[in-house]
Amino acid sequence: MRDDLERMVRENAKIDLRSVADDDRLGHELGLDSQALLTLLLDIEDRFEIEIPQEQVAGLVGIRFADFVTLVESAVAATASREGAS
């Protein structure tokens, strides 16, 4: 999943990225402004069939890439858990 997310970040970044480090922050080192971040989130939600909780969206600009991966993995697991319980 990390590789998919890294590719998606690179596609949405406002700067040319060769790679994404775990400590890179989405809005700072990775060059994602609010519009690029929103596009990234919509792409991720479509790709993984998840929904990122609105209360977590506001703080994403300053989040580290590794923490972002964990957030998406948690959303995928929560979705799978809900679907399994149905």
Phi, psi and omega in degrees: 000324181303317181298318177298316181293321178298316179299317181294321177297314180300321180293330183262350183292149178274357178235162180281117181248130175271326178206169180233123179268153181302326182273355178295136178267139186305314185273339186262279183294331185264356172068031178266111173278181185298322179292316179295323179294319178297316177299317178300313181299317178297319177298317181294315180299320177292314185296315185259001180054053180230175172228123176280125181303135183304325181293343179266343185294319185302325184269006187288335182301321182265004184282145175289150181301318180300320178290326176296318177300315179298319179299315180293318178300320178295320179294321177296315180296319179296319178296316180296322179295316179296319180291326178289332180280344183283000000 
